[in-house]
Amino acid sequence: MRFATTSLSPAHDRTGFRCGNPSLDDYLMRRAGQDARRGVAQIFVMEGDPASTVRAYYSLSMTGIEPQSIPDDLRDKLPRYDAFPGALIGRFAVALSEQGRGIGRLLLLDGLHRVVAASVHVAAYAVVVDAIDDQAAIFYRRHGFLPDPRNSRRLFMPLATARKLVFTP
Ligand SMILES: CC(C)(COP(=O)(O)OP(=O)(O)OC[C@H]1O[C@@H](n2cnc3c(N)ncnc32)[C@H](O)[C@@H]1OP(=O)(O)O)[C@@H](O)C(=O)NCCC(=O)NCCS
């Protein structure tokens, strides 16, 4: 299976996508295109066969990270600013028929790769994810994300960690 992601376009059929979480299916069907047009999220899809179908997708936006959301040992090394720059993976889903084949892991690396590349021009201290449920939080923790001390569904990964993951063969 070739792995690549591309920006969501009107040519993609969003109606047939099912990941097991209706709110993530609904987001792709009704809101993802609008969010992209309005400049509040970029949506990346892994195409299926035919290429008009969607195997997996995620959204990426810039965000602000409050100092209280960063574990003490990391926060102590940062300046005393009100907020730190971050990238948000807001939505993230793999089609039911494709789950358990390693696509989620590759999709996450793809998102981290895009953030690391963007951070050459716009600084980001960390990548933030909002896990939709406890299982999703486990998925992210398994891949190196740290829980927000105030909110176990929000997790983050310092960009230094993301850089290592992306550039480690
Ligand atoms: C969670 C999800 C993205 C995982 O995608 P996937 O393609 O099935 O995951 P992969 O096959 O790449 O699995 C990678 C690793 O994560 C683990 N994993 C997968 N789904 C998991 C879950 N729900 N909970 C905990 N671990 C999980 C796998 O066991 C695997 O670990 P291993 O390599 O040590 O065996 C997918 O199940 C999904 O889209 N679920 C519905 C929506 C959702 O929960 N989105 C998450 C974020 S909001």
PDBQT file of the ligand as one rigid body, heavy atoms in Angstrom, charges set to zero:
ROOT
HETATM    1  C1  LIG A 201      -7.584   5.356  16.748  1.00  0.00    +0.000 C 
HETATM    2  C2  LIG A 201      -7.359   5.108  15.247  1.00  0.00    +0.000 C 
HETATM    3  C3  LIG A 201      -6.991   6.425  14.572  1.00  0.00    +0.000 C 
HETATM    4  C4  LIG A 201      -6.186   4.115  15.097  1.00  0.00    +0.000 C 
HETATM    5  O1  LIG A 201      -5.947   3.894  13.724  1.00  0.00    +0.000 OA
HETATM    6  P1  LIG A 201      -5.414   2.466  13.200  1.00  0.00    +0.000 P 
HETATM    7  O2  LIG A 201      -5.064   2.627  11.760  1.00  0.00    +0.000 OA
HETATM    8  O3  LIG A 201      -6.382   1.410  13.551  1.00  0.00    +0.000 OA
HETATM    9  O4  LIG A 201      -4.111   2.300  14.104  1.00  0.00    +0.000 OA
HETATM   10  P2  LIG A 201      -2.789   1.486  13.725  1.00  0.00    +0.000 P 
HETATM   11  O5  LIG A 201      -3.152   0.232  13.003  1.00  0.00    +0.000 OA
HETATM   12  O6  LIG A 201      -1.826   2.408  13.030  1.00  0.00    +0.000 OA
HETATM   13  O7  LIG A 201      -2.225   1.143  15.159  1.00  0.00    +0.000 OA
HETATM   14  C5  LIG A 201      -1.040   1.703  15.638  1.00  0.00    +0.000 C 
HETATM   15  C6  LIG A 201      -0.845   1.301  17.074  1.00  0.00    +0.000 C 
HETATM   16  O8  LIG A 201      -1.853   1.912  17.891  1.00  0.00    +0.000 OA
HETATM   17  C7  LIG A 201      -2.580   0.913  18.584  1.00  0.00    +0.000 C 
HETATM   18  N1  LIG A 201      -3.992   1.315  18.579  1.00  0.00    +0.000 N 
HETATM   19  C8  LIG A 201      -4.800   1.400  17.514  1.00  0.00    +0.000 A 
HETATM   20  N2  LIG A 201      -6.028   1.801  17.887  1.00  0.00    +0.000 NA
HETATM   21  C9  LIG A 201      -5.976   1.974  19.223  1.00  0.00    +0.000 A 
HETATM   22  C10 LIG A 201      -6.918   2.373  20.182  1.00  0.00    +0.000 A 
HETATM   23  N3  LIG A 201      -8.167   2.702  19.852  1.00  0.00    +0.000 N 
HETATM   24  N4  LIG A 201      -6.522   2.409  21.469  1.00  0.00    +0.000 NA
HETATM   25  C11 LIG A 201      -5.261   2.095  21.814  1.00  0.00    +0.000 A 
HETATM   26  N5  LIG A 201      -4.319   1.707  20.947  1.00  0.00    +0.000 NA
HETATM   27  C12 LIG A 201      -4.675   1.647  19.671  1.00  0.00    +0.000 A 
HETATM   28  C13 LIG A 201      -2.382  -0.372  17.795  1.00  0.00    +0.000 C 
HETATM   29  O9  LIG A 201      -2.507  -1.505  18.620  1.00  0.00    +0.000 OA
HETATM   30  C14 LIG A 201      -0.968  -0.196  17.302  1.00  0.00    +0.000 C 
HETATM   31  O10 LIG A 201      -0.040  -0.500  18.325  1.00  0.00    +0.000 OA
HETATM   32  P3  LIG A 201       1.098  -1.606  18.081  1.00  0.00    +0.000 P 
HETATM   33  O11 LIG A 201       1.839  -1.153  16.854  1.00  0.00    +0.000 OA
HETATM   34  O12 LIG A 201       1.900  -1.526  19.317  1.00  0.00    +0.000 OA
HETATM   35  O13 LIG A 201       0.348  -2.864  17.876  1.00  0.00    +0.000 OA
HETATM   36  C15 LIG A 201      -8.600   4.482  14.572  1.00  0.00    +0.000 C 
HETATM   37  O14 LIG A 201      -8.964   3.317  15.285  1.00  0.00    +0.000 OA
HETATM   38  C16 LIG A 201      -9.808   5.403  14.480  1.00  0.00    +0.000 C 
HETATM   39  O15 LIG A 201      -9.920   6.187  13.545  1.00  0.00    +0.000 OA
HETATM   40  N6  LIG A 201     -10.746   5.263  15.449  1.00  0.00    +0.000 N 
HETATM   41  C17 LIG A 201     -11.993   6.028  15.438  1.00  0.00    +0.000 C 
HETATM   42  C18 LIG A 201     -11.775   7.513  15.616  1.00  0.00    +0.000 C 
HETATM   43  C19 LIG A 201     -10.772   7.879  16.687  1.00  0.00    +0.000 C 
HETATM   44  O16 LIG A 201     -10.775   7.328  17.786  1.00  0.00    +0.000 OA
HETATM   45  N7  LIG A 201      -9.887   8.840  16.371  1.00  0.00    +0.000 N 
HETATM   46  C20 LIG A 201      -8.775   9.167  17.269  1.00  0.00    +0.000 C 
HETATM   47  C21 LIG A 201      -8.529  10.490  17.562  1.00  0.00    +0.000 C 
HETATM   48  S1  LIG A 201      -9.683  11.748  17.833  1.00  0.00    +0.000 SA
ENDROOT
TORSDOF 0
